[in-house]
Amino acid sequence: MTQEGGKIPELTKGRVREHLADETDPKAIKRLTAARKYLEELS
């Protein structure tokens, strides 16, 4: 996922999408998808 212990600094929908496009780890993809859904519900 990321070098900083799996955290995405300044979490935004765009940054989550960028990370999802590059990610290959199934667990990380699951977490990023959950984060994206969470952020979409906040909008």
N, CA and C of each residue as an Amber inpcrd file, in Angstrom:
protein
   129
   0.8480000  -1.1760000   0.0000000   0.0000000   0.0000000   0.0000000
   0.8910000   1.2360000   0.0000000   1.1920000   1.8170000   1.1370000
   2.0790000   2.9720000   1.1710000   3.2220000   2.6860000   2.1100000
   4.2270000   3.5170000   2.0440000   5.4140000   3.3390000   2.8730000
   5.1760000   3.7610000   4.3250000   4.2040000   4.6220000   4.5910000
   3.9890000   5.1570000   5.9410000   3.0910000   4.2760000   6.7890000
   3.2550000   2.9920000   6.7300000   2.4520000   2.1110000   7.5730000
   1.0330000   1.9210000   7.0740000   0.8220000   2.0580000   5.7740000
  -0.4860000   1.7980000   5.2090000  -1.4560000   2.9550000   5.2730000
  -1.0110000   4.1370000   5.6750000  -1.9090000   5.2750000   5.7720000
  -1.7210000   6.1880000   4.5670000  -2.8190000   6.7390000   4.0900000
  -2.7690000   7.6920000   2.9870000  -2.8970000   9.0900000   3.5740000
  -1.8590000   9.9180000   3.4290000  -1.9500000  11.2790000   3.9670000
  -3.0060000  12.0810000   3.2170000  -3.7100000  12.9430000   3.9290000
  -4.7310000  13.8000000   3.3270000  -5.6920000  12.9930000   2.4630000
  -6.4140000  12.1170000   3.0850000  -7.3140000  11.1930000   2.3940000
  -8.4100000  11.9420000   1.6440000  -8.4510000  11.7440000   0.3260000
  -9.4960000  12.3050000  -0.5260000  -9.9500000  11.2120000  -1.4830000
 -11.1080000  11.4180000  -2.0940000 -11.5970000  10.4300000  -3.0670000
 -10.6110000  10.2660000  -4.2150000 -10.0250000  11.3680000  -4.6660000
  -9.0760000  11.3060000  -5.7710000  -7.8310000  10.5170000  -5.4240000
  -7.2930000  10.7410000  -4.2320000  -6.0890000  10.0190000  -3.8010000
  -6.3900000   8.5340000  -3.6270000  -7.5720000   8.2170000  -3.1080000
  -7.9490000   6.8090000  -2.9520000  -8.0180000   6.1530000  -4.3260000
  -8.6380000   6.8470000  -5.2970000  -8.7170000   6.3070000  -6.6590000
  -7.3290000   6.0800000  -7.2470000  -6.4160000   7.0120000  -7.0290000
  -5.0380000   6.8670000  -7.5290000  -4.3790000   5.6270000  -6.9340000
  -4.5280000   5.4560000  -5.6310000  -3.9250000   4.3030000  -4.9640000
  -4.5670000   2.9920000  -5.4310000  -5.8800000   3.0230000  -5.6350000
  -6.5750000   1.8240000  -6.1170000  -6.0790000   1.4120000  -7.5030000
  -5.8170000   2.3890000  -8.3480000  -5.3620000   2.0950000  -9.7160000
  -4.0050000   1.4060000  -9.7170000  -3.1630000   1.7200000  -8.7220000
  -1.8050000   1.1700000  -8.6670000  -1.6870000  -0.0810000  -7.8080000
  -2.6800000  -0.3620000  -6.9940000  -2.5750000  -1.4240000  -5.9900000
  -2.7700000  -2.8120000  -6.6010000  -2.0130000  -3.7830000  -6.0660000
  -2.1520000  -5.1720000  -6.5070000  -2.4930000  -6.1110000  -5.3500000
  -2.2710000  -5.6810000  -4.1180000  -2.5450000  -6.5090000  -2.9430000
  -4.0550000  -6.5590000  -2.6750000  -4.6580000  -7.7530000  -2.6820000
  -6.1110000  -7.8540000  -2.4870000  -6.6090000  -7.2410000  -1.1770000
  -5.8580000  -7.3900000  -0.1020000  -6.2800000  -6.8120000   1.1790000
  -6.2760000  -5.2840000   1.1190000  -5.2600000  -4.7280000   0.4890000
  -5.1740000  -3.2760000   0.3560000  -6.2970000  -2.7600000  -0.5350000
  -6.6250000  -3.4960000  -1.5840000  -7.7070000  -3.1010000  -2.4800000
  -9.0280000  -3.0760000  -1.7150000  -9.2280000  -4.0660000  -0.8640000
 -10.4480000  -4.1250000  -0.0490000 -10.5410000  -2.9100000   0.8790000
  -9.4240000  -2.5710000   1.5180000  -9.4080000  -1.4190000   2.4310000
  -9.6360000  -0.1130000   1.6750000  -8.9830000   0.0300000   0.5320000
  -9.1440000   1.2440000  -0.2550000 -10.5730000   1.3850000  -0.7810000
 -11.1780000   0.2780000  -1.1600000 -12.5580000   0.3090000  -1.6290000
 -13.4860000   0.7470000  -0.4990000 -13.2410000   0.2460000   0.6950000
 -14.0380000   0.6550000   1.8600000 -13.8470000   2.1440000   2.1470000
 -12.6200000   2.6230000   2.0460000 -12.3360000   4.0450000   2.2670000
 -13.0480000   4.8930000   1.2230000 -13.0460000   4.4490000  -0.0420000
 -13.7170000   5.1880000  -1.1050000 -15.2130000   5.2730000  -0.8410000
 -15.8170000   4.1540000  -0.4510000 -17.2580000   4.1530000  -0.1550000
 -17.5740000   5.0740000   1.0180000 -16.7380000   5.0520000   2.0390000
 -16.9120000   5.9250000   3.2030000 -16.8760000   7.3870000   2.7770000
 -15.8730000   7.7430000   1.9700000 -15.7460000   9.1340000   1.5380000
 -16.9070000   9.5530000   0.6350000 -17.4250000   8.6480000  -0.1700000
 -18.5590000   8.9690000  -1.0190000 -19.8200000   9.2380000  -0.1860000
 -19.9610000   8.5330000   0.9170000 -21.1110000   8.7480000   1.7880000
 -21.0210000  10.0800000   2.5220000 -19.8050000  10.5760000   2.7570000
 -19.6400000  11.8610000   3.4230000 -20.0210000  13.0220000   2.5130000
 -19.9120000  12.8210000   1.2080000 -20.1990000  13.9050000   0.2500000
 -21.6890000  14.1810000   0.1600000
